[in-house]
């Protein structure tokens, strides 16, 4: 039984029936799914995240089924990862966007000095990846960066590096046998380009239940479709684009603001090592945007830097989305799998200010 990452609350057990949970055709499609990333028998796979998480554990297990050798890191460190790729001639790995940021922030001489020519597939998921960051990864590694969209509850889409270069920002089109729909809160299907809840359905995906939580199980479903609370839209050709998690969306002055867009802009600034954006209560606007910044090594926090970062946002995205304030932190709360835990920042802000968080 897999457990969700728990970024919006306690991790939930995703329980499937002991029999019938995966039809035979589902097992065949699972093998095809991994082969679609270029995985081959005899490859060497690098595990950079905890095996108890669905994606790294699933990729490691299926790599073994394909006859691959597994190299496991105790904890992700960008320079060590490059050393392991060179030492063991790693062919493929699975990462999250945070790891991309950290790899790209390594000194140029470190990145260029590592022999990573054995790499044929770098697969990522787990959070939206900024377009500029992924483009830089492809420029560095060549078009071997694959992406998919899914969760512990199931997988929905996939995109190759070549497809992504034609549709930057997309997380792909529906996998074979999978249906993806964008619905509003009332369950009505939205038109292409309209942002709503992402629902998907695949063979066996509606058979799971959240362990000892039937109400939450029912709340995720619309017929044979399920949602994990992500917001996004489909274009005219069925390419899926993610906006953010519904629980992370900021509603300010009646306008929806997505933290992922602001975080992507801030990560382009040379002084930023990590960032998290949340909405905090505001008596006039309902919520206002605040950004928590972890500066890069050697960069000192200051009021001048905070003003510079706010202005950086204003010239790169819509002015109303720019943070009203910047708070500097020596480290931001990420899970062992690299996912940002904004909930902790909201709780800390509430405790520090005594202001109740609005839902």
C-alpha positions, -999 to +999 in steps of 0.1 A: +000+000+000+015+033-011+012+065+008+008+100-007+035+126+000+013+145+025+021+180+013-015+192+020-020+171+052-013+137+067-001+111+041-030+090+029-028+052+022-037+044-013-051+008-010-060-014-040-077-048-039-054-077-034-068-092-066-081-074-097-063-042-089-043-044-121-058-061-152-034-081-173-035-054-200-026-029-172+006-048-164+015-048-201+009-011-204+030-005-173+060-022-190+054-002-221+052+030-200+087+024-187+101+014-221+086+047-235+113+065-214+140+046-232+146+021-203+162-011-216+173-044-201+208-042-187+207-005-180+219+011-147+193+031-128+201+058-102+176+062-073+179+097-058+148+098-036+134+076-008+121+042-020+090+046+002+077+072-022+055+059-051+076+073-080+112+064-070+100+031-055+080+023-086+107+032-110+133+012-090+111-019-089+102-018-126+138-012-135+146-044-117+118-062-136+135-049-168+168-065-157+185-033-147+211-026-120+200-002-092+223+024-076+208+040-045+217+073-029+213+078+008+203+114+003+203+136-028+233+158-033+238+173-068+276+169-070+275+134-056+248+125-081+271+135-110+300+115-094+278+084-092+266+088-128+302+089-140+314+061-117+286+036-124+278+047-160+242+055-151+218+052-180+186+066-164+172+082-133+140+097-119+141+132-103+119+161-092+123+197-104+140+208-072+169+186-081+171+203-115+175+236-097+203+223-075+222+207-104+220+239-125+233+259-095+265+239-094+296+257-106+300+254-143+334+236-139+317+210-117+290+203-143+313+203-173+339+183-155+317+152-149+314+126-176+277+119-178+277+107-214+261+074-203+228+091-195+200+083-219+169+092-198+162+117-171+126+113-161+108+139-138+075+145-121+062+154-087+057+192-092+054+217-120+088+225-136+095+260-148+099+262-186+132+280-184+146+254-159+137+225-181+150+242-212+183+247-195+184+210-185+178+200-221+204+224-233+229+208-209+220+171-212+205+171-247+169+161-254+168+132-229+145+148-203+112+131-201+082+140-180+049+125-169+020+135-148+006+112-121+004+105-084+003+076-060-033+071-072-023+066-108-006+080-139-023+102-165+001+116-192+036+116-206+057+138-228+090+132-246+117+158-248+110+163-285+073+168-278+080+192-250+102+214-272+072+218-294+048+223-265+069+239-237+052+238-203+030+208-211+031+176-191+019+156-221-012+140-236-032+111-221-015+077-218-030+049-239-063+039-223-064+070-201-090+097-202-082+133-190-109+159-184-109+193-169-140+199-147-153+228-126-164+225-090-199+214-102-184+186-123-191+203-156-164+198-183-146+230-193-135+241-227-099+241-240-078+267-223-101+270-192-084+261-159-102+236-136-096+205-117-077+178-136-096+144-136-083+113-151-094+077-155-074+045-164-079+008-161-080+000-124-076+036-113-111+038-098-105+006-077-083+022-050-096+036-018-079+059+008-073+036+038-099+041+064-112+072+048-143+065+026-154+101+026-122+113+010-123+084-014-158+095-026-147+131-028-120+124-053-143+108-079-166+118-107-179+086-121-149+065-132-126+096-131-105+107-101-087+139-091-058+145-067-066+182-065-044+196-093-055+225-114-047+228-151-061+230-186-061+212-219-053+229-252-072+223-284-050+193-292-053+176-259-020+187-244-022+190-206-008+220-187-007+222-149-014+254-130-010+244-093-026+225-065-062+237-056-051+239-020-022+262-029-041+286-051-042+321-038-075+341-042-067+378-040-093+404-049-114+378-066-085+367-089-069+333-089-031+334-085-010+303-089+022+301-067+040+279-092+041+307-117+056+332-092+081+306-079+093+298-114+100+335-120+119+339-087+140+308-094+153+325-125+170+351-103+207+344-096+203+351-058+176+325-052+184+289-042+149+279-033+115+295-030+080+289-017+050+312-023+019+312-002-012+333+004-017+350+037-049+367+051-055+403+040-085+423+053-089+441+020-080+416-007-088+383+011-053+370+006-020+386-004+011+370-018+042+364+003+074+347-009+098+327+013+133+328-002+164+307+006+193+327-008+222+310-026+254+304-007+273+336-004+242+358-008+232+378+023+195+386+029+187+424+029+159+448+024+175+459-009+175+423-021+139+418-011+129+450-031+150+437-061+132+403-061+098+420-059+107+442-089+121+412-107+086+396-105+068+427-116+087+429-148+084+392-156+048+384-147+016+404-141+021+430-115-008+419-093+009+385-089+042+399-075+048+392-038+038+420-014+066+408+009+097+387+010+108+366+040+143+350+039+149+316+054+181+296+057+162+265+046+127+258+033+107+228+043+108+201+016+099+165+021+125+137+016+112+134-020+119+171-027+083+184-026+077+218-010+056+216+021+038+250+020+015+238+047+043+241+072+051+277+061+014+286+065+013+271+100+045+289+110+032+322+097+000+317+116+019+309+148+042+339+144+015+364+137-015+350+155-035+355+124-059+326+115-053+311+080-082+314+056-093+283+037 
